[in-house]
């Protein structure tokens, strides 16, 4: 059974690592001392071993190797949010997305916070690794050097893929490099650091499902009608009668980046979290050995999943909300949402605040009561306080449900954008720019077999955010007559007048 084997692998004890007889050998100078662990040092020795090597058989890999150069160019062109560019001297301009602060907290910390709530991943600072590149490795090291920011993350767990400038690796290549360094003895929980989970994200559900079921697992997000499937790796999910999708469907196949306009049966796209079992990890190296013509670096991971699914079985877990920080607009949206969520959570906590009544209780006959009676009263108060605390947490969680607060936030955020656009828009703008819906957009029709990539962008109707907010045009009529006489130069001449006959006749 997968569960039994998993429990065995998780339950490594002191003697299970090849140490025999309960004896601990310590080498000091030339003398060898044998200490009986069953006496006074057994507990201390066990603590030393636990400190040296985590018992968890799962390693978490957070991908932070994207350069963010396109985002840096967007910031430079706009002249705003310059603090997001983290380039050091001698490096190309880039943005380290996992270290951008959303509601004053780095993106990577939201992932670490979710990992800390998983018992199987403890201790997180020793089971988590970060993949970076040559340009942003110093930024991750600076982050890790502050224990308050990084939860005690170790510098030794920062893996540098060595790429710099215009070189690119991709998630699949980074995963292969991490496997070479970490080995194949542990399962890998893979996280794309270009995304941020929803506040109070439940990572425990994903880890427990993957371990107990004993299968490789991918998270998936259901795309809206406005999202283009060609930007994602799509999943064909198992369906029940009536085209119903079960809670934990198996993945029939992966469809990496289908062509734009192609009909897809499912709207499920691969999410930023993948759980790969240790028996699957050797297949990653085989994929690179057997695949000759690799697609572009940012598409390789989708084809890797397609390859792996032909050899092992994958299951899917739906995550309702994941937020991208790949562009300036998506980052600003996530930042505003998390700020709004924090404010609403503070209001809800204040609303269900515990009234200070128990602390003011006094017992008139305290000295006359027996110790048994006092202990019974205190236990009763403790039980009631715990019960009320659970009800309070449930009430706060109910009010902070994203299904409830997200529509309200989206409406307010849209209104704030419109207000900003109205305030920044030049009143002299032509009508075709003040209202994007009036813009005459005639997309060029292309042959179905010869559609260039530029046409994918050109067929989109422009939005109001893409309209110019200033106008400096002039009247473009040609002149039909002279407005005055012939040109006459009335300037002062200061040069010498030379004679054509002799130098003595020069006029000064």
Secondary structure, DSSP 8 states (H G I E B T S, - for coil): -HHHHHHHHH---SGGGS--TTEEEEEETTEEEEEEIIIIIHHHHHHHHHHHS---SEEEEEE-----HHHHHHHHHHT--GGG----TTS-----GGGSEETTEEHHHHHHHHHHT-GGG-SHHHHEEEEE-TTTHHHHHHHHT-HHHHTT--GGGEEE----TT----HHHHHHHHHHHH-SSSEEEEEETTEEE-TT--HHHHHHHHHHHTSEEEEEEE--TTS-GGGSEEEEE--BTTTB--TT-BEEEEEET--TT---S--EEEEEEEEE-HHHHHHHHHHHHH--S---GGGHHHHHHHHHHTTS-EEEEE-S-EEE-SSHHHHHHHHHHHHHHHHHHHHHHHHT---S-GGG---TTTTTS-HHHHHHHHHHHHHHHHHHHHHHHHHHHHHT-HHHHHHHHHHHHHHHHHHHHHHHS-TT--HHHH-GGGS--------TT---HHHHHHTS---GGGS-S-----------S-SSSS--------S-B--SS-GGG-B-
